[in-house]
Amino acid sequence: MYRLLPTEEDAREEDRTASGSNFDPESSTPRRPLQSMAQKFKSIAPSFLYLGGGGSNSSSSAPSTSSWRPWSTPSGAKNNSSRSRRRTNSNTSGRTNRTQQQQHHNHGRFGYQPPVKKKVEYKLDRLFLKRISRLFEILFSKQSKVPWLYIGMTLFCCLNEGIFYFVGTIPSRYYKVLGDKDSAAFFRLLVVSLLTVFLAGFGKSVIFLMGSLLSLEARRSLTLYFHRIYIQPKLFYRILTMHDEEIDNPDQRITQDIDKLAEAMRKMVEDLIISPLSIAFYTWQCWQMAGYIGPLCIYGYFIFSAVTSRLLINPIVDAIFFKESAEGYFRFLHVRFRQFTESITFSRGESEAKTAADDSLENLLCSQLIVIYKELPLKFLQQSVSYFGSILSYVIIAIPIFLGHYDGLPASDLSAIISKTSFVSMYLTYQFSQIIKCGTEFSDLAGYTSRLGQLMEALDMLNTEMENIAIDYPHEESLSMDSSIRFENVTFSTPAGEVIISGFTHRFEAGVNTVIVGPNGSGKTSILRVMGGLWPVSKGQVILPHQYRKDVIFLPQTPYMTYGTLREQLVYPHRELASSITDADILRVLKLVRLEHLVETVEDFDQVYTLDWNKMLSPGEQQKLAFARLFYVKPIFAVLDESTCSMDITSEKEMFRQCRLLNITCITVCHQASLEKYHQQRIALDGHGGWSCSEIASPRPRSQSFGGSGSGAASALTMMADDVEIDTLGGAVDDSE
C-alpha cells in the first residue's frame, strides 16, 4: 500500500523531529528534505529539461519549491516512521480518520509517495555476491536453457576470435606484399581477406543472435521463478499490503528490472565470454614479439584502470537503485491516472493530477541526473583507457626496435612486424579496456541485482513467518468435519499491532445467514481477512470446514475481472474448468443474475476480448458476474464484503433470494440496514475491540437443507419471503418494494 502525503501539520512535525539541517529556525515554513534536491535539479539541469523551461514565474508549468513533494522522508524521524506505518496499516484494514480525510482533501487521490526507507547503500560487497550467485543458480538450473545457450555462444565466440585474429594480421601481410611489390600475392591476399571479413561479420551476427536468445531465456527463467515464489496464496497479498516500507513496486522489479538485468548480462557476456582465453593468447603473442616488457606495461596499465574503475562503480550502483525506484513511482502514478480517469474528470482534478505528475517527473529527472553525473568519471576513464591503448602499442614495439633487436631486417619485413606487434598489443589492450568498459553494464547489473535480491529476501522472510503462524490457510489441525466456521476466543490486530477485536467467539452455521455491522474501522472486513487466512490471529483458534476451498467462496466489493472469454470469467479462478461448463450452464447462471443481455453483447462465449471487462461492464454488472461465479460453484458459505453495494434494490434482493434457493449461507459485511432482512443473525462491532451477537426477528421460514447441492435452483420451489410470493426462477410475483 502507499502512504498518503502528509498534511502541512504533519510536515512541520516531521521536520522538527528530523535533523537540524532540514528546518530553518528563523522561518515558520519548514524546509522539506528534498527541497534542496529540487533546487539542485533547477540549478544543474539544462533548461530544456526543466518543466516550463526553467521560468521562475510560471506557476502552472514549474511547481514552486513549496509544492515540491519528495519521494522520501527524513530517516531520522523515528516517531514519524511509526506513525506513518500505523496510518498505512489502518488504511489497509479499512480504517479512516480525520487526518486521512484532510490529506485526501489537500492532495486528492494522486499525491502518493514511496514509504519511509532507511538509508541503505547498495554496492559491490559480499551481499551482492550472495544475491547474484542465487540468481545464477536459477539461470543455470536443469530446467533452464541458459546453460546450453551459453555453451553454444562460447563455441561461436572462440571460432569468431580465431577469424578475427586472422583479420587483424592481414594488414601486416599487405605491408609485406606491397613492400615487395608482389602483385600476384596481393590479389591472392585480397580474395582471402574479403572472405575472412565476410566470415567475421557472419560470426558477429550469430553471436548477437545467441546473445539475444540468451537474454530472452534468462528473462523467462527469472520471471517464471519470481512468479512461482511471488504469486502464492496469502504471500501475494502480504508482500503488497504489509511489506511496502522495504519493498517498493514488486511489479516493476518483476516486469522491468528482470528485463534490464537480462539485457545487461547479454552485453557483458558478448564482450567478456572468452576474455580469459583471448587475454592468455595475446599475452603470449605479445611476449614473443616484444619480450616481457610488452605484457608488463599492458598489465600494469590494466591494474591501474581496474582499481580506479572499481572505486567509481560503487556510487553508481546506489544511484541506479534509487533511480529505478523513482521510475517505478512515476509509472505507478500514471497507472493510477488511467485507473481513476473518470473520478479525476468528475472531480475536476486535472490540475492536481498534472501537478502530482510534474513533481514526480521532476524527482525522476533529478535521480537520472545524479546517475549521469556519477557515471561521468567512469565514462571518462573508459574512453581514456580505450584511446591510450593505441599509443601504448607503439611504445611497446618501439622499445625492441630502439634496442636494436630488429636491426638488419628489410624495410618491408620490419613494417610487417610493426603492424602485427601493434595489432597484438592493441588487441590485448582492447580486451582489458572491454573489461573496464563493462563497468557501466556491471553497475547496472549490480543495481538490478540488489532490487531483485531484496525482493527474494523479503519473500523468503514472509514464507518463514507464515510457516510459524498457527492458524493459516487452513492447516489440517484447524479443519472441522462439519459445515461450520468457528471462531474460538480469537484476538487479532492490524499489522502495526493495534488490537481490532478481542476474544471473538462465534459459530457461523450453515443455513443461518449472518450480517456483520459496525462503524468504519471497527474490523468488519478484518474478520473476513482472518477467515480467509490473510491475517494471522494473535490468540485463539479459527476452525474451518474440511473442504474449505470448495465450501467457502469470498466475494469482495470490487470483483476481479480477468482477461479472456466469458466462459473463463464464470469459472475464475479455475480456468481449467472452462471446458466443463456448457453453454446451457452459462445461460442458466446469467439468467439467475439477470445478465442475459451479455449473450448479445459478447456474441460468442469463447471469444477472447482484449478490451478490459471492467470497461465493458458497469460496477453493478461486475458484482452480478461475481454472483454468477458463486451460483455456478454453489458453495456452502458465501462471504460477502459489501458485494451488492453497486446494485439496485431489486437486483440486490434477487441475489439473496437465489442464494437462499441454492442453499448458500451468506456471511455479509454491510453498512445498509436494509440488508439485515435477508439474515438471521447480527454481529455488531463497536469499534473499540468489543462485539455483540443477536438474533434478527424474521417471519419467513428458512430452508432446512444446507448441503450446497444447488438442487433448489432446478426445482419449482415456492416460498414466502417478506410477505411476497416468489418463484425459483421467475422472480417476484408482486414486488411490494
Secondary structure, DSSP 8 states (H G I E B T S, - for coil): --EE---HHHHHHHHHHS-GGG--TT-SS---TTHHHHHHHHHHS-TTTSGGGG-TT-TTTS--GGG---SS--TT-HHHHHHHHHHHHHHHTT---HHHHHHHHHHTTT-EE----------SSHHHHHHHHHHHHHHTSTT-SHHHHHHHHHHHHHHHHHHHHHHHHHHHHHHHHHHHT-HHHHHHHHHHHHHHHHHHHHHHHHHHHHHHHHHHHHHHHHHHHHHHHHSSTTHHHHHHHT-TTT---HHHIIIIIHHHHHHHHHHHHHHHTTHHHHHHHHHHHHHHHH-THHHHHHHHHHHHHHHHHHHHHHHHHHHHHHHHHHHHHHHHHHHHHHHTHHHHHHHT-HHHHHHHHHHHHHHHHHHHHHHHHHHHHHHHHHHHHHHHHHHHHHHHHHHHHHTTTTTT--HHHHHHHHHHHHHHHHHHHHHHHHHHHTHHHHHHHHHHHHHHHHHHHHHHHHHHHHHT-SS-S--GGGEESSSEEEEEEEEEE-TTS-EEEEEEEEEEETT--EEEE-STTSSHHHHHHHHTTSS--SEEEEEEETTHHHHEEEE-SS----SB-HHHHHHTT-GGGGGGS-HHHHHHHHHHTT-TTHHHHHS-TT--B-S-HHHHS-HHHHHHHHHHHHHHH--SEEEEESTTTTS-HHHHHHHHHHHHHTT-EEEEE-S-GGGGGG-SEEEEE-SSS-EEEEE----S---S--S---GGGTS--EEEETTEEEETTTEESS---
